[in-house]
């Protein structure tokens, strides 16, 4: 794929590895969802999908966007219906406290995709796709529930940072 200066390859920008990495990882998510659409969830596989509820192409019920104005995490596990997968995103009906709701989530709105059954996860830290460092593997969560909803990002406390331990190599020498 060769594009102009604003694309993947450009005379002034070089190779945009960040964009390529994001495209590849979102393509992986699309392929997984296509397999689930065709064959269902195999074994213990299930997905925690966190997405930006403010993304312009996200389609969710007003009450969900009001309750989660920044981001929301849903789980596809025991009950989901009408999964439709396209090149740009996916639509699925999920159950929120006995209230089935249809959601459309474009791949560009996905912030994390985790399959705890195999300890696999992806995190997209920015939507501008400018850096390969913006895509990272994340550890899978250990606890599993049917539907997990996260509060808006502004309500979540920042994780505490731990100082690194410095160990002298002399300790291990004989």
URRAMO-V292875 format. One record per residue. PHI is phi in whole degrees, -180 to 180 (999 if undefined). PSI is psi in radians with two decimals (none if undefined). OMEGA is omega in degrees with one decimal (none if undefined). Layout:
BEGIN
phi:psi:omega
PHI:PSI:OMEGA
PHI:PSI:OMEGA
END
This chain:
BEGIN
phi:psi:omega
999:2.08:177.0
-118:2.21:-179.6
-125:3.14:-179.7
-73:-3.01:-178.9
-55:-0.49:-179.0
-90:-0.02:-176.1
-99:-2.65:-175.5
-70:-0.81:177.5
-117:2.33:178.8
-152:2.65:-178.1
-62:-0.67:-176.4
-99:-0.36:-175.3
-101:-0.35:-177.0
76:-2.78:-179.3
-85:2.19:-179.6
-90:1.43:-177.5
-63:-0.60:178.8
-61:-0.81:179.2
-64:-0.74:179.0
-62:-0.71:180.0
-65:-0.77:178.2
-62:-0.76:179.2
-61:-0.75:-179.4
-65:-0.78:-178.2
-69:-0.65:177.0
-70:-0.55:173.8
-65:-0.64:176.3
-62:-0.80:178.3
-60:-0.78:179.0
-59:-0.78:-179.8
-63:-0.73:178.4
-62:-0.81:-179.2
-66:-0.60:175.8
-63:-0.73:177.1
-64:-0.73:178.8
-65:-0.70:177.7
-60:-0.74:-176.4
-76:-0.78:-169.9
-118:-0.10:-175.0
82:3.06:178.7
-78:2.13:179.2
-82:2.53:173.5
52:-2.27:-178.0
-95:0.13:-178.2
-61:2.46:173.4
-161:2.84:-171.7
-128:2.35:165.4
-99:2.09:-178.9
-122:2.01:176.5
-102:2.33:-178.3
-140:2.79:179.2
-81:1.90:-178.6
-71:-0.27:179.0
-90:-0.04:178.2
-59:2.38:-173.8
-62:-0.40:-177.7
-100:-0.02:176.1
-69:2.39:176.7
-123:1.88:176.3
-138:2.86:178.9
-60:2.57:179.9
-56:-0.70:-177.8
-66:-0.53:177.1
-74:-0.74:179.1
-69:-0.55:175.6
-69:-0.71:-178.1
-75:-0.54:-178.5
-129:1.33:-174.4
-73:-0.24:-178.6
-108:-1.02:179.9
-151:2.85:-177.7
-149:2.52:175.8
-115:2.26:176.0
-120:2.77:178.7
-122:2.25:172.0
-102:1.90:-177.9
-145:-1.59:-172.2
-79:-0.72:-176.5
-133:2.05:168.7
-153:2.76:-173.9
-145:2.77:173.4
53:0.79:176.6
-69:2.15:175.9
-125:2.26:-176.6
-118:2.23:178.0
-122:-3.14:178.1
-69:-0.40:-176.0
-104:-0.34:-176.8
179:-2.92:179.5
-141:2.70:176.4
-122:2.51:179.7
-156:2.61:173.2
-101:2.19:179.2
-121:2.77:-178.1
-101:2.12:178.0
-115:1.61:179.8
58:0.93:-179.0
66:0.33:176.1
-123:1.71:178.9
-65:2.33:179.8
-133:2.41:177.0
-89:2.32:177.4
-125:2.51:168.8
-120:2.17:-177.1
-125:1.94:175.1
-71:2.58:180.0
-58:-0.59:179.8
-66:-0.31:-180.0
-89:-0.20:-177.1
-72:2.25:177.3
-99:-0.70:174.6
-143:2.62:175.3
-138:2.06:-175.4
-132:2.37:170.3
-116:1.66:-175.4
-64:-0.39:-176.6
-65:-0.44:179.5
-124:0.24:179.6
52:0.87:177.8
-117:2.41:176.9
-159:2.65:175.4
-126:2.52:175.4
-130:2.30:175.5
-110:1.87:-172.8
-83:-0.33:176.6
-144:2.74:-179.2
-96:-0.06:-178.1
-82:-0.18:174.0
55:0.65:-177.7
-93:-0.26:-173.0
-137:2.41:176.8
-64:-0.41:179.9
-73:-0.20:-179.4
-75:-0.28:178.2
-106:2.21:-177.7
-142:2.65:171.3
-79:2.41:-179.9
-123:2.59:178.2
-69:2.57:179.5
-78:2.51:176.9
-70:2.69:-178.4
-89:-0.66:-177.7
-82:2.51:-177.3
-129:2.30:173.6
-135:2.93:-179.0
-69:-0.87:-179.2
-131:2.18:178.0
-119:2.20:177.8
-121:2.27:179.7
-101:2.59:175.3
-70:2.95:179.3
-58:2.62:-176.9
-56:-0.59:-177.8
-67:-0.44:-178.4
-86:-0.26:-177.9
-84:2.34:177.2
-71:2.58:178.0
-69:2.44:179.7
-66:2.50:179.0
-72:2.42:179.3
-94:2.37:-179.1
-103:2.39:175.9
-68:2.49:177.2
-75:2.48:175.5
-82:2.32:177.6
-104:2.18:-178.2
-121:2.27:177.9
-78:2.36:178.0
-68:-0.38:178.5
-60:-0.47:179.3
-61:-0.57:-174.6
-97:-0.08:-179.6
-83:2.58:178.9
-94:none:none
END
